[in-house]
């Protein structure tokens, strides 16, 4: 119940923004916030349901909200932090919002955001720097799975076998011709023709008479087999390009690129857990309670979500009160089949990896490891070459050479990734520990000889960092 409440709170955070139909208010809450910070808050909490334009997503667009909110700034903050309390003020606009949305969506959960956070969101909504760029970048939303590509396959082994068979056919034919000519010569010379022997004996005799050639051919096959074996062993555990089918035709490009839903809105546990997490059906319903028909597949795929959670799209109500499986409904009597997503990334059991460490402390973007997700349909394991092509598109992305999800890929990243010792409390603590003792101070001075500190230098290559 607690997990759901948090998810629902996230959804409703910008149900507040939608309800922020703001009008001629004082300049403070609309114009004095940090636009960049507001954009981060908006993308993480609001973008799944709202756009900063007039376009309707799962809720009305927020363009011009400052002209629609007629109450005070204080009431706006109160509305977001305590919706039911703000509704008791009797404000006409709030009453209209309650009458329109509460019967369908329920009350917005009180949000744990500060007045400064709200000010930043409003500043971004009023002055979104990326609206024009987004509108002009339609070509960036092309789904790579829709583009016909030539798949590169390793055909060298097949061609080798074909050439070998042709060589054997030619060799046997030449041997037959040579035998016929030899018999003809012997017959003219009055000699006995060659003895008729089985092919096996002929080959054995030829091999013995041409031992040097046979030895070289044998050496070649041994070397070729060793190379193929080594290449095969080096591909064990390498799953680049793996793209399993899914029970629902979810299209990442529509959600991430076209609708600008932040990756961590759905995979929210990346902030606080080892795993990024598979979004629950409740997260899907935050938008699809309103969005009942998709542009690509119509109602077919969205209906699978409704079947899983028990939602009647015609009446807009859950079949068992509010939901199922203990998330909302106390009765929990609706028996639908849960959505069984197929896992894409799967590290070995002896490998430890924490999304929280890399996202929160390391500051990595999703694209560092997962590639250009906004061009995908279903999830996939990105190839390292595909990720490297994004270096110019996503600042801070590191160009690597080893296959993704391999040990070489991880340690190469730890060797190249630079650290700002003032970027987080974690690195600040390490910095203080190094400075506060003589040996650490010497190490710190050594690390800074090239004017940078990498993850490797702070223990990123220690076995216990990644292995149980």
C-alpha positions in Angstrom: 0.0 0.0 0.0 2.9 2.3 0.9 4.6 1.7 -2.5 1.4 2.4 -4.3 0.7 5.6 -2.4 4.2 6.9 -3.4 3.5 6.0 -7.0 0.1 7.6 -6.9 1.6 10.6 -5.2 4.0 11.0 -8.1 1.2 10.9 -10.6 -0.9 13.4 -8.7 2.1 15.7 -8.2 1.4 17.1 -11.5 -2.2 16.6 -11.5 -1.6 19.5 -9.3 0.3 21.2 -12.1 -2.6 20.7 -14.4 -4.8 22.2 -11.7 -2.3 25.0 -11.6 -4.3 27.0 -13.9 -2.5 30.1 -12.7 -3.5 33.6 -13.4 -2.3 37.0 -12.8 -0.4 36.2 -9.6 2.5 37.9 -8.1 5.8 37.5 -9.9 7.4 35.4 -7.2 6.0 31.9 -7.7 5.9 32.2 -11.5 9.1 34.0 -12.5 11.7 33.7 -9.7 12.3 29.9 -9.7 15.2 28.0 -11.2 14.1 26.8 -14.6 16.7 24.1 -14.9 15.8 22.6 -11.5 12.1 23.0 -12.4 12.7 21.0 -15.6 14.2 18.1 -13.6 11.3 18.1 -11.2 8.8 18.3 -14.1 10.3 15.5 -16.1 10.5 13.2 -13.1 7.0 13.9 -11.8 4.8 15.7 -14.3 5.8 14.8 -17.8 4.0 11.4 -17.7 0.6 13.2 -17.8 1.3 16.8 -18.8 3.0 18.7 -21.5 4.2 22.3 -21.2 2.4 23.1 -24.4 -1.4 23.1 -25.1 -1.3 19.5 -26.2 -3.3 17.1 -24.1 -1.5 13.9 -22.9 -3.2 12.2 -20.0 -4.2 15.6 -18.6 -4.5 19.1 -20.0 -1.4 20.9 -21.2 0.1 23.5 -18.9 0.7 26.3 -21.3 -0.7 29.6 -20.0 -1.5 28.2 -16.5 -0.5 31.5 -15.0 -3.5 33.1 -16.7 -5.9 30.6 -15.3 -5.1 30.5 -11.6 -6.9 33.4 -9.9 -6.1 32.7 -6.3 -3.0 33.6 -4.2 0.4 32.0 -4.3 -0.1 30.7 -0.8 -3.3 28.9 -1.8 -1.5 27.4 -4.8 1.2 26.0 -2.5 -1.5 24.8 -0.1 -3.4 23.1 -2.9 -0.3 21.1 -3.8 0.7 20.3 -0.3 -2.8 19.7 1.1 -5.5 19.5 -1.6 -8.4 18.7 0.6 -7.5 21.5 3.0 -7.2 24.0 0.1 -10.6 22.9 -1.2 -12.1 23.9 2.1 -11.2 27.5 1.2 -14.2 27.6 -1.1 -12.2 29.0 -4.0 -14.4 28.8 -7.1 -11.7 27.6 -9.4 -10.6 24.8 -7.0 -14.2 23.7 -6.6 -14.5 23.4 -10.4 -11.3 21.3 -10.5 -12.5 19.1 -7.7 -15.9 18.6 -9.4 -14.3 17.7 -12.7 -11.4 15.4 -11.7 -11.9 14.0 -8.2 -14.9 11.7 -9.2 -12.7 10.0 -11.8 -9.2 10.2 -10.4 -9.7 10.7 -6.7 -8.1 13.2 -4.5 -4.6 14.2 -5.3 -2.2 13.0 -2.6 -0.6 15.7 -0.5 2.8 16.3 -2.0 6.0 16.5 0.0 7.4 19.4 -2.0 8.6 22.7 -0.7 7.4 26.1 -1.8 10.7 26.5 -3.6 10.2 23.2 -5.5 6.8 24.5 -6.6 8.3 27.8 -7.6 10.9 26.0 -9.7 8.3 23.9 -11.5 6.2 27.0 -12.2 9.3 28.8 -13.6 9.9 25.9 -16.0 6.3 25.6 -17.0 6.2 29.3 -17.8 9.5 29.3 -19.7 10.3 25.8 -21.0 13.6 26.1 -22.9 13.1 22.9 -24.8 9.6 23.4 -26.3 10.8 24.7 -29.6 13.6 22.1 -29.9 11.1 19.3 -29.1 8.7 20.6 -31.7 11.4 20.7 -34.3 12.9 17.4 -33.6 10.3 15.0 -34.9 12.9 13.1 -36.8 14.6 12.2 -33.5 11.5 10.2 -32.5 11.9 7.7 -35.4 11.8 4.2 -34.0 14.9 2.2 -35.0 12.9 -1.0 -35.1 10.8 0.5 -37.9 13.8 1.2 -40.1 14.9 -1.7 -42.3 18.5 -2.5 -41.4 20.9 -5.1 -42.7 21.9 -7.4 -39.9 25.6 -8.2 -39.8 26.2 -11.9 -39.4 29.4 -13.8 -39.3 29.2 -15.8 -42.6 33.0 -16.6 -42.8 32.5 -20.1 -41.4 29.7 -20.8 -44.0 31.8 -19.6 -46.9 34.7 -21.6 -45.7 32.7 -24.8 -45.7 31.3 -24.0 -49.2 34.9 -23.4 -50.5 36.1 -26.6 -48.8 33.4 -28.7 -50.4 34.1 -27.2 -53.8 37.8 -27.9 -53.3 37.2 -31.5 -52.5 34.9 -31.9 -55.6 37.6 -30.4 -57.8 40.4 -32.5 -56.2 38.4 -35.7 -56.7 37.6 -34.8 -60.2 41.2 -34.0 -61.0 42.3 -37.2 -59.4 39.9 -39.2 -61.6 41.1 -37.3 -64.7 44.7 -37.9 -63.8 44.1 -41.6 -63.3 42.4 -41.9 -66.7 45.3 -40.1 -68.4 47.8 -42.3 -66.6 46.1 -45.5 -67.7 45.9 -44.2 -71.3 49.7 -43.6 -71.2 50.4 -47.0 -69.7 48.2 -48.7 -72.3 50.1 -47.0 -75.1 53.4 -48.1 -73.5 52.1 -51.6 -73.1 52.1 -51.4 -69.4 49.5 -52.6 -66.9 46.8 -50.1 -65.9 46.8 -48.8 -62.4 45.3 -51.1 -59.8 41.7 -50.3 -59.0 41.6 -49.2 -55.4 38.9 -47.8 -53.2 38.9 -44.0 -52.7 39.9 -44.5 -49.1 43.1 -46.3 -50.1 43.8 -43.8 -52.9 43.6 -40.9 -50.4 45.8 -42.7 -47.9 48.4 -43.3 -50.5 48.3 -39.7 -51.8 48.6 -38.4 -48.2 51.6 -40.5 -47.6 53.3 -39.4 -50.8 52.5 -35.8 -50.0 53.2 -35.7 -46.3 54.5 -32.1 -46.2 51.3 -30.7 -47.9 49.1 -32.8 -45.6 50.9 -31.5 -42.5 50.5 -27.9 -43.6 46.8 -28.4 -44.3 46.3 -30.1 -40.9 48.1 -27.3 -39.1 45.8 -24.8 -40.8 42.7 -26.6 -39.7 44.0 -26.8 -36.1 44.7 -23.1 -36.0 41.4 -22.2 -37.6 39.5 -24.4 -35.1 41.4 -22.8 -32.2 40.5 -19.3 -33.4 36.8 -20.3 -33.8 36.9 -21.8 -30.3 38.5 -18.8 -28.8 35.9 -16.5 -30.4 33.1 -18.7 -29.2 34.4 -18.7 -25.6 34.8 -14.9 -25.7 31.1 -14.6 -26.6 29.9 -16.6 -23.6 27.8 -14.3 -21.5 27.8 -11.6 -24.2 24.2 -10.7 -25.0 24.5 -7.5 -27.1 21.4 -7.0 -29.2 19.2 -9.3 -27.1 15.6 -8.1 -27.6 12.9 -10.5 -26.1 9.3 -10.2 -27.1 6.9 -8.8 -24.5 3.3 -9.6 -23.5 2.3 -6.0 -24.4 3.5 -4.1 -27.4 5.0 -1.3 -25.3 6.8 1.3 -27.5 9.5 3.2 -25.7 9.9 5.8 -28.4 6.2 6.9 -28.0 6.5 7.3 -24.3 10.1 8.6 -23.9 10.5 10.7 -27.1 7.1 11.8 -28.2 5.4 12.1 -24.8 8.7 13.0 -22.9 8.1 10.6 -20.0 11.3 10.5 -18.0 12.8 7.0 -17.7 12.9 7.1 -14.0 9.2 7.9 -13.7 8.4 4.3 -14.6 11.7 2.8 -13.4 11.5 4.9 -10.2 13.5 2.5 -7.9 16.7 3.3 -9.9 17.0 6.2 -7.4 16.9 4.0 -4.3 17.6 0.4 -5.2 19.9 -2.1 -6.7 17.4 -2.7 -9.4 15.7 -0.1 -11.6 12.5 -2.1 -11.3 9.7 -3.1 -13.6 6.8 -0.6 -13.3 3.7 -2.0 -11.7 0.4 -1.9 -13.5 -0.7 1.0 -11.2 2.1 3.2 -12.8 0.6 2.4 -16.3 -2.8 3.3 -15.0 -1.6 6.8 -13.9 -1.9 7.7 -17.6 -4.0 5.0 -19.2 -6.9 5.6 -16.9 -7.4 8.5 -19.3 -5.5 7.4 -22.4 -7.6 4.5 -23.6 -6.5 4.3 -27.2 -3.0 4.2 -28.6 -1.9 5.8 -31.9 -0.3 2.6 -33.1 -2.3 -0.3 -31.8 -5.6 1.3 -30.9 -7.3 -0.2 -27.8 -5.8 -3.7 -28.2 -2.6 -3.4 -26.2 -4.0 -1.0 -23.6 -6.9 -3.4 -23.0 -4.3 -5.9 -21.7 -3.4 -3.5 -18.9 -7.1 -3.2 -18.0 -7.5 -7.0 -18.0 -4.5 -7.3 -15.7 -5.6 -4.8 -13.1 -9.4 -5.1 -13.5 -10.5 -1.8 -15.0 -13.7 -1.1 -16.9 -12.7 1.5 -19.6 -16.3 2.4 -20.4 -17.3 3.3 -16.9 -13.8 4.5 -15.9 -14.0 2.4 -12.7 -12.1 -0.6 -11.3 -14.0 -3.8 -11.1 -13.3 -4.2 -7.4 -13.7 -0.8 -5.9 -10.3 0.7 -6.8 -7.9 -2.0 -7.8 -6.6 -5.5 -7.0 -3.9 -7.5 -5.4 -3.7 -5.4 -2.3 -2.6 -2.2 -4.0 -5.9 -0.3 -3.5 -8.8 -2.7 -3.2 -9.3 -4.2 0.3 -11.5 -7.0 -1.2 -8.9 -8.1 -3.7 -11.4 -10.4 -5.3 -10.7 -9.6 -9.0 -8.7 -12.5 -10.4 -6.8 -11.3 -13.5 -3.5 -12.4 -14.8 -0.6 -10.2 -14.0 1.6 -8.9 -16.8 4.5 -11.2 -17.1 7.3 -9.0 -18.6 10.4 -10.8 -20.0 13.6 -9.6 -18.4 16.1 -7.9 -20.8 19.2 -7.3 -18.7 20.3 -10.2 -16.5 23.7 -10.2 -14.8 25.2 -13.4 -13.3 24.3 -14.1 -9.7 27.9 -13.4 -8.5 27.8 -9.9 -9.9 26.7 -7.0 -7.7 25.4 -3.8 -9.5 23.4 -1.0 -7.9 21.5 1.4 -9.9 21.2 3.8 -7.0 25.0 4.1 -6.7 25.4 4.8 -10.4 22.4 7.1 -10.8 22.4 9.1 -7.5 26.1 9.1 -6.6 27.7 8.6 -10.0 25.2 10.8 -11.9 25.0 8.5 -14.9 22.3 8.9 -17.4 20.2 5.9 -18.5 21.7 6.1 -22.0 25.2 5.4 -20.6 24.3 1.7 -20.3 21.0 1.3 -22.1 21.6 3.3 -25.3 19.2 5.6 -27.0 16.0 4.2 -25.4 13.9 6.9 -27.0 14.3 5.2 -30.4 13.4 1.7 -29.2 10.1 -0.2 -29.3 10.6 -3.0 -26.7 13.6 -3.0 -24.4 16.9 -4.4 -25.7 20.6 -4.8 -24.7 22.3 -2.0 -26.6 25.5 -2.7 -28.5 28.6 -0.8 -27.4 29.0 0.8 -30.8 25.4 2.1 -30.7 26.1 3.7 -27.3 29.3 5.3 -28.5 27.4 7.1 -31.2 25.5 9.0 -28.5 28.6 10.7 -27.1 27.9 14.0 -28.8 24.1 13.8 -28.0 24.4 13.1 -24.3 27.2 15.1 -22.5 29.1 13.0 -20.0 28.6 9.7 -21.8 31.8 7.7 -21.9 33.0 6.0 -25.1 33.9 2.4 -24.5 35.2 -0.5 -26.5 34.2 -3.8 -24.7 30.9 -5.5 -25.3 28.1 -4.2 -23.0 27.3 -6.1 -19.8 30.8 -7.7 -19.7 33.4 -7.4 -17.0 35.8 -5.7 -19.5 33.1 -3.1 -20.2 32.6 -2.3 -16.5 36.3 -2.0 -15.6 37.0 0.1 -18.7 34.3 2.5 -17.6 35.7 2.6 -14.1 39.1 3.4 -15.5 37.8 6.3 -17.7 35.0 7.7 -15.6 36.2 10.9 -13.8 35.0 11.9 -10.4 34.2 15.3 -8.9 35.0 15.0 -5.3 32.5 17.8 -4.5 29.6 16.3 -6.4 28.1 14.3 -3.5 28.4 13.6 0.2 29.9 10.2 -0.6 32.8 11.5 -2.6 33.3 14.4 -0.1 33.7 11.9 2.7 36.3 10.0 0.7 38.1 13.3 0.0 38.2 14.2 3.7 39.5 10.7 4.6 42.3 11.0 2.1 43.3 14.5 3.3 43.2 13.7 7.0 46.0 11.1 7.0 49.5 11.2 5.7 49.3 8.1 3.5 46.0 9.2 2.1 47.3 12.6 1.4 50.2 11.1 -0.6 47.7 9.0 -2.5 45.5 12.0 -3.3 48.5 13.9 -4.6 49.4 11.0 -6.8 45.9 10.7 -8.1 45.8 14.4 -9.0 49.1 14.3 -11.1 47.0 14.2 -14.2 44.4 16.7 -12.8 41.7 14.1 -12.6 40.5 11.3 -10.3 38.9 8.2 -11.7 36.6 5.6 -10.2 39.5 3.1 -10.5 41.7 5.3 -8.3 39.2 5.3 -5.5 38.8 1.5 -5.4 36.7 0.9 -8.5 38.8 -2.0 -9.5 38.6 -3.8 -6.2 37.0 -7.3 -6.7 34.6 -6.8 -3.8 33.1 -3.8 -5.4 31.3 -5.9 -8.0 31.5 -9.5 -6.8 29.9 -11.1 -3.8 
